[in-house]
Amino acid sequence: MDIATLQKWAAENFGDKTNELSLDYGVARLLVQTGQLGESVLAEKDVDKEIVDVLFVLLSIANRCNIDLAAAADRYLYERSPKEILERISGA
């Protein structure tokens, strides 16, 4: 499934519920899910499940903020050099 289809699926199936939640809650939920992902990676257990949980929260936040993730990926991943991307995520 491509990211645009996944984002649309999340909006159609869960948007009415997730849109009721504040963006503050969405960000807090993202932090919780990211922490659970970290724990899973270290335990080498259920990493795929936790990655999907983080992805779902990101999809929900993107939908709330009217962000087209496919377009953002084009702009901030595909159009940048590997060096730029690595510098951005490493904080250098």
Phi, psi and omega per residue, in radians:
M1 nan 2.312 3.126
D2 -1.433 2.886 -3.016
I3 -1.143 -0.626 3.123
A4 -1.129 -0.735 3.118
T5 -1.151 -0.710 3.124
L6 -1.128 -0.732 3.123
Q7 -1.129 -0.736 3.109
K8 -1.117 -0.748 3.105
W9 -1.010 -0.804 -3.140
A10 -1.075 -0.752 -3.140
A11 -1.126 -0.782 -3.086
E12 -1.214 -0.627 -3.042
N13 -1.650 -0.410 -3.042
F14 -2.314 -0.115 -3.057
G15 -1.011 -0.673 -3.125
D16 -1.105 -0.549 3.122
K17 -1.503 -0.818 -3.077
T18 -1.229 -0.483 3.122
N19 -1.234 -0.322 3.086
E20 -1.292 -0.366 -3.093
L21 -1.481 2.583 3.132
S22 -1.248 2.744 3.053
L23 -1.131 -0.583 3.067
D24 -1.008 -0.768 3.113
Y25 -1.107 -0.727 3.130
G26 -1.047 -0.748 3.121
V27 -1.175 -0.739 3.105
A28 -1.081 -0.717 3.130
R29 -1.119 -0.673 3.102
L30 -1.068 -0.734 3.117
L31 -1.109 -0.735 3.111
V32 -1.093 -0.842 -3.106
Q33 -1.131 -0.643 3.116
T34 -1.147 -0.688 3.067
G35 -1.085 -0.725 3.101
Q36 -1.140 -0.633 3.072
L37 -1.097 -0.787 3.118
G38 -1.019 -0.777 3.110
E39 -1.082 -0.707 3.129
S40 -1.135 -0.733 3.129
V41 -1.072 -0.804 -3.130
L42 -1.142 -0.622 3.126
A43 -1.460 -0.165 -3.083
E44 0.946 0.801 -3.115
K45 -2.527 2.320 3.066
D46 1.017 0.528 -3.112
V47 -1.099 -0.722 -3.128
D48 -1.074 -0.732 3.125
K49 -1.086 -0.771 -3.109
E50 -1.215 -0.618 3.070
I51 -1.088 -0.737 3.134
V52 -1.154 -0.649 3.079
D53 -1.079 -0.775 3.098
V54 -1.086 -0.770 3.137
L55 -1.039 -0.755 3.141
F56 -1.074 -0.758 3.125
V57 -1.116 -0.717 3.092
L58 -1.083 -0.746 3.092
L59 -1.038 -0.760 -3.121
S60 -1.120 -0.757 3.121
I61 -1.139 -0.758 3.115
A62 -1.035 -0.768 3.129
N63 -1.110 -0.726 3.110
R64 -1.089 -0.590 -3.090
C65 -1.646 0.108 -3.126
N66 0.984 0.753 3.107
I67 -1.724 2.204 3.031
D68 -1.504 1.815 -3.047
L69 -1.119 -0.607 3.111
A70 -1.112 -0.764 3.113
A71 -1.164 -0.687 3.117
A72 -1.130 -0.694 3.102
A73 -1.107 -0.729 3.076
D74 -1.016 -0.823 -3.055
R75 -1.245 -0.746 -2.987
Y76 -1.811 -0.130 3.061
L77 -2.041 -1.126 -3.021
Y78 -1.109 -0.580 -3.082
E79 -1.530 -0.086 3.122
R80 -1.787 2.734 3.086
S81 -1.363 2.724 3.060
P82 -0.953 -0.650 3.136
K83 -1.075 -0.800 3.126
E84 -1.055 -0.775 -3.106
I85 -1.111 -0.822 -3.119
L86 -1.133 -0.650 3.080
E87 -1.115 -0.692 -3.117
R88 -1.161 -0.745 -3.101
I89 -1.421 -0.347 -3.133
S90 -1.559 -0.168 3.134
G91 1.333 0.235 -3.118
A92 -1.327 nan nan
